[in-house]
């Protein structure tokens, strides 16, 4: 098994890359998706969040009110740290369960938006960074996602810098151009991942 940490700044195109890797045969473990699952109604995760932040972070239906919780934690680093202390261990445990369930010859790609911010690069055999210039990121967030420019800039500034991400990269996918230029790059990276898996004595899952 080869474990891959896939990361990139907001608007860099990481989701498009992960979809292509899956189409080539990778097993995807999505940290964002798992982070939502571990605080669904009825979970110990949601119970812990309510205990820490109070019942006001619930919707009338009993689900987590994400905008409400976000307005609390992103304005207060200490409270954000409390939330991370609840959610991150649950995400890590579930990710490990899914990894262990993968075939022994799989290339397992962990889609981790905050890989650099949380210093997780050492957990993976290979770190792949999807790279785009800040100008491209901003354009995509504003033009394609309809995000106000001030919000887009704030989200970008809350993440690691481009230089910090590139510093931990084993492989880089340049996604500064149009979408049609992305697939050949991802195919090349998949070939490299397959070669690394084979060199370690394992073969990746067939395409």
N, C-alpha and C positions, 0 to 999 in steps of 0.2 A: 504494500500500500504506500502511495505517495500522498502526503498531505500538503495542500497548497493554501496559503493565505492570500485571498484576493481583496484588494482595497483600492480606494481612489477617492478624491474629493467629491463633494456634492456637485452634480452636473457633469462629471467627467465621463459618464457612460458605463459605469461598472455593471449595471443590470444587463445591458446589451451584451457585454462580454461574457457574463455568467451564462446567459441563455445560449450563446454560441458554444461555449465549452461543454454545456450539457448536451447539445446536439452532436458533439464529437465523441461523447462517451463519458464525460466527467460525472461524478456524483456530487450534487450541490447541497451544501448545508448553509442556510441563509440565517445569519444571526438576527437580522431585523425581524424576520418572520417568527423566529423562536421567541424573541423578546416580547412579541405580542401574545404568543400562545401561553407563556408562563404566567401571565397576569389576566387570563380569561376568567370569567365568573366561575366560582367554585374551586379555584386553585389556591394552594397555600401562598403562592406569590401575591395574588390580589389581596388576600387576607393580611399579609405582612405590610403591603403598601397602605392599606386602610388604617392599620394599627399605627403606622408611622405618620401618616398625613391627615387622618381623619376621614369621616364619611362624606365630606364635601367633594372628594375627588371621584365620587361615583355618580353615574347618571341615574335618573329615576328608575331605570330598568335594572340597575345593579351592576352595570359594566363600568370599566375604568373610563373616566372622563379625561381623555388624553390632553385636550387643549387646556383644561383647568389645571391638571397636574403640571403640564409644561410651563404654564404661567407662574407657577410656584417655584419650580426647581431651577429654571433657567435664569431667574433673577437672583438666585441665592446659591452660591457654590457649595455651601455646607449641606444644604438640603438636597442638592443634586448628588452629592457624595453619598448621602443616606440612601437615595433611590438606587444609585448604582450598586451600592453594597447589598441591596436586596435582589436586584434583577440579574446582575452580571454572574454571580455564582450559579443561578438557576439556568441561565443561558449556556454557561460553560458545561454544566453537567448534562444537559439535554444534547448539546452538540457532540459531546463525547459518546453518548449512547448511540446517536445516529452514525457516528464514525465507526464505532465498533460493530454496527450492524451491516456495514458495507462489505463487499466481497474483498478477500485478501489481496486481489490483484487490482483493486480500484485506484483511480486517481480521484481523491476526495478534495473538492474545492470548498473552502470555507469563505463565504462572502461576509467580510467583516468591515463595515464602514469605519469603525474607530480603532482599527488594528494598531496604527501608529500612536494615536493619542493614548491608548491604554498599554503600550509597550508589549504587545503580544507577538511580535515577529519571531521570537525564539520558539514559539509553539509549533511552527510549521517547517516542513522540509524545504519549501520554496515559497518566497513571497513575490507575488505578481502585483504590480501597481499599474492601474489605468490612469494615464497622465493626460491632462489637458491644461492649457494656459488659463490663468484666472479670468482673462477676457472672454475666452470661450465658455467657461463655466457660467459666468455672469449672464452672457447672452442666452444660453440655453435655459437658465432658471427663469429669466424675465420673459423671453420670447416664447419658449415652448411650454413652460409650466405656469405662466401667468403670475409669477411671484413679484411682489413689489420690489423695486431695486434695493431699497433700504434693508428689507428682510433678507434678500438674497446675499447682500454683502455681509450682514451680521452672521448668517449661517456659515458662510465661507470663512470668516475671521475666527469663528469658534472652533474650527477644525485645525489640524496640523497644516503646516505650510507645504507648498509643492516641494520645496527642497528637503523637508523632513521626510516626506513620503519616499522620494527618490533615493534618499540615503539608505533606506532599508531594503530597497528592491533588489531581487535577484534577476527578475525579468520585468521589462517595461513595455506596455502597450500604448503607443502614441495615438490618442483619440482626439486630436486637435482638428482633424479634417472631417470631410463628409462620411456618412455611414458606410458607403460602398468601399471605403479604404480600410474599414475596420476588420471585416471578415478574413481577408488574407493574413493580417497580422495575428489574429487570434488562432487561425489554423497553424501558423508558424510556431506560436507559443505552445499549442497543444502537442505538436510534434516534438518540441523540446521537452515537455513534461513527460511524454511517453518514453523518450530516450533516457531521461533521468530515472524513471521507474524501472526500465529495463536494466540500466547500469547498476541499480541497487539489488538486482536479482529478482525483480518482480516485473510482470508485464501488465500494462493497463488494460482495462476492459476494452473489448473490441468496439470499433465504431459501428 
